[in-house]
Amino acid sequence: MSSNLKKLKSNFSDKKLFDLALTHKSASKKNNERLEFLGDAIINFYVTQKLYENYADFSGRKVNTIKG
């Protein structure tokens, strides 16, 4: 998952926590439901950032529609 850090161009101090946050609960014996919120927020931020960069001429409402 560390390739995701490079894509985000971010420096997380705890890479294991980052990986756990983006790991589906069925892939790990550890229950990471608490971190699901964090993983969702990171993905949401990344998608929002890319839409903002790639659709600069679109209104906020239109970009939000694309995001779904």
N, C-alpha and C positions, 0 to 999 in steps of 0.2 A: 504493500500500500504506500510505501514511501514515494513512489512515482507520483502519487496524488499530491504530495506536498510540493513537488517541483512544479506541477501544473498550476497549483494555487499560488505559487511564488510567495509562499508564506513560511515563516520559521516558527514551528511549534516547539516548545521546550520539552514536551513529553510525547515523543513519537509513538510510544506504545499506547498511550491513551488515545491519540489520534486514530491509530489503526483499529483499536477496540471500538471506537465510536462509529467507524464505518463498516464494521463487521456485522453481518446479519446474525441474529441470535441462534439460528439453526446451525451456523458454522462453528460455534464455540460452545464449550461446556459451561463457560462463565456466562452468567446472566448479565447481558449488557443493555437491557431495556432502558435503564436509567440514562445511558449514553446515547440512546437512539435520538433523543431530542437534539443533542449536540451535533450528531452526524447529519441530521436533517437540516439543521441551521447552516452548517458548513456548505452542504450541497446547494441549499437555497441561495446562499450568498454567492457562490461561484456562478450559478445559472443567472442570477440577477446581474452580476457584474458583466458577464459575457453579452447578455441582451442589451445592457446599457451601452456597451462599447460598439456592438455591431448594428444597433438600430438607433443611432443618435438622432435621426430625423423624425422618429416616431414619437407620438405623445405617450405620456405615462400610461394612459388607459389602454392604448393599442399594445404597448409592450407587455402590460399585465395580461392582456388577452392571449398573447402569444405564449406567455409563461404558463398559462392554464391554471 
